[in-house]
């Protein structure tokens, strides 16, 4: 969170410098936009927002809004209580199967993540690769099947 606040402050400072340069006719809109790393149309939008509501108008509102898809806190608490009360020890897959049959509408991944955040089920270790690629071992006569030559690769054997 501190990093995003710092980035916003840096962005506002850089905008103010570019805006002052544009106001004093030292920079064109295109040059000011290039300094900010945005298109000239975006720079004009910034100008409009700055003139309407000052530096606060440049704040990125996406960072302060809660997602409208986020689950209500009551639903999360009910899920955690349901698992810890009656289904302690079940793995996430079995619990999700039961949960969806009871009318739960959330995805398996959401249920698993909520239970893991509540530290009710452990995070699984990464699965090992089933078949590991290994370099082919070198042995005499290894190339015979590939090129079909009649060359005597191994002495005494054709």
Residue, then its C-alpha position, 0 to 999 in steps of 0.5 A: x500500500x505504501x508503494x502505491x501511495x509513493x507512486x501516486x505522489x511521484x506521478x502527481x509531482x511529475x504531472x505538475x512539472x509537465x503541466x507547468x512546462x506546458x503552461x509556460x509554453x516550454x513544452x507542447x502537449x505531446x512532449x509533456x505526455x511523452x515525459x509522463x509516459x502517456x498519450x497526448x489524449x491522456x495528458x489532456x484528460x489529466x489537464x481536465x481533471x487537474x483543473x476541475x479538482x486539483x491534484x486530488x483529481x489525479x488520484x487513481x480511484x481504482x486503488x481505493x475501490x472495493x471490487x463489486x465481485x468481492x464476497x460479503x464478509x458474512x458469507x466468508x465467516x459462514x463458510x469458515x464456521x461451517x467447515x470448522x464446525x462440522x467438516x474439520x479434516x476434510x480436504x478442500x475438494x470433498x468439502x467443496x463437493x458437499x458445499x456445492x450440493x448444499x447450494x453454495x455458489x462459489x468456485x472450488x478455488x475461492x472456497x480453497x483459498x478462503x479455508x487456506x487464509x483461515x489456516x484450516x487447511x494447509x497449502x499443498x506442496x508443489x507436485x513433482x514432475x511425473x516423468x523427469x526429462x533426462x539426457x539419453x545415456x551414451x552407449x556404443x552403436x547409439x546412432x545406428x537406428x537414426x541414420x540407417x547407415x551401414x557404417x561400422x559404428x562399433x568395431x567388429x559389429x555391423 
